[in-house]
Amino acid sequence: MIEQLIADRAGAIDASGIRRIFNLASTLKDPINLSIGQPDFPVPEPIRSAAIDAVANHQNGYTLTQGDPKLLARVIEWLKLDLGWDCAVTGQGAAGQPTAFVTSGTSGALTLAFMALLNPGDECIIPDPYFVCYPHLATLCGAKAVPCDTYPDFRLTAERVEPLMNERTKFVLLNTPSNPSGVVISKEEGAKLRALCKSKGVLLISDEIYDEFVFSESLGDVAKGDASMKRCPSPAREDGAHEDTLLIRGFGKTYGCTGWRLGYVAGPSAIVDQMSKLQQYTYVCAPAPLQAGVVASFETDMSAHVAEYESRRDMVIERLSKHTKVAIPGGAFYAFIEVPESLGLSGTQFAEKCIERELLVIPGGAFSERDTHFRISFATARERLEKGLDILESLLSGN
Ligand SMILES: Cc1ncc(COP(=O)(O)O)c(C=O)c1O
């Protein structure tokens, strides 16, 4: 039988809860979709045009594995301004200098990091709730992702992480702002978590794919090179962090081009350079004309979109916190909402009830060891979001 050919690592991965709900929902004609994890605005025109021009001008071959030199130079410039890091191109760093390269999406960077760091039997610590890929990436390496329970406030603090560390722990994975909760950790929390990792000789990986989507009250730090630039707090901005922190960021969410598959990684050259070697023999390079497109992103102001998401966030909190507990999202475009105990429903059962009313949300069990919550995305047109909130208010109050 052909099934016998399948490797254990594939068999060990369960179909994602997200896909299960999508299958259930596929019978609906025009549901209100609050399950989507990508922005609802178009790619800004200068970025789109630059990509189209790159295709027309025959930039369609491979780039160097480390990325289009123009894009990588802009990334390195930005890391200096934002974090004060003096990065070199991967493979070209002087002793102690951090290095960087362009990856095939943030997922590409995460996959390479897990592959470069985890041996079978090793452990890493991830927040629970987590981005859906995290545990599976560890499984692919024959390793174990140890979930750190962050309920009910969804903050990955040093106090919560420390008891889970042991001699098998290779890294702690922080995601701020978080998917699925939108929670942003403070500068102090990030600094303490980094100090803990450093003291244990464990790497801190910071997945900051939503770093540009941060709302007013959570802009708790400033760029190293320009104090007028308010930024999402990051442990990577702490002095000396380039020696022990691996930073992963992306372009897809920020500029509405998730399908372009673009991200980058920066950090200690010993690790980043191993990752770029693995990229050479797997992804090869990120898509060439699209890399040329996002060079223009460094001059593109997304603040109007962020302000719109903040206002939608306010609406979500105002309407739903009357009925249940919602940890206030400081960024991204998600809220992770508790199903009131009085309803006696799991997150999955609640999501199924939503489907009966033509509303799509994602059950918390897709992101967690628990199935007590559900995730909504407010990257959805305002009037659709309002209709979705009408249905949620009704269901949450038991109707
Ligand atoms: C926290 C987090 N990390 C990584 C990713 C993957 O992003 P990309 O599309 O850049 O691979 C996502 C996508 O939803 C995410 O939410």
PDBQT file of the ligand as one rigid body, heavy atoms in Angstrom, charges set to zero:
ROOT
HETATM    1  C1  LIG A 401       3.030  34.741  14.249  1.00  0.00    +0.000 C 
HETATM    2  C2  LIG A 401       3.225  34.390  12.821  1.00  0.00    +0.000 A 
HETATM    3  N1  LIG A 401       4.440  34.032  12.403  1.00  0.00    +0.000 NA
HETATM    4  C3  LIG A 401       4.672  33.685  11.125  1.00  0.00    +0.000 A 
HETATM    5  C4  LIG A 401       3.649  33.678  10.193  1.00  0.00    +0.000 A 
HETATM    6  C5  LIG A 401       3.944  33.246   8.794  1.00  0.00    +0.000 C 
HETATM    7  O1  LIG A 401       4.026  34.356   7.941  1.00  0.00    +0.000 OA
HETATM    8  P1  LIG A 401       4.501  34.302   6.446  1.00  0.00    +0.000 P 
HETATM    9  O2  LIG A 401       3.267  34.418   5.604  1.00  0.00    +0.000 OA
HETATM   10  O3  LIG A 401       5.416  35.487   6.270  1.00  0.00    +0.000 OA
HETATM   11  O4  LIG A 401       5.191  33.022   6.233  1.00  0.00    +0.000 OA
HETATM   12  C6  LIG A 401       2.366  34.053  10.581  1.00  0.00    +0.000 A 
HETATM   13  C7  LIG A 401       1.248  34.018   9.620  1.00  0.00    +0.000 C 
HETATM   14  O5  LIG A 401       0.085  34.060   9.945  1.00  0.00    +0.000 OA
HETATM   15  C8  LIG A 401       2.143  34.418  11.929  1.00  0.00    +0.000 A 
HETATM   16  O6  LIG A 401       0.932  34.766  12.369  1.00  0.00    +0.000 OA
ENDROOT
TORSDOF 0
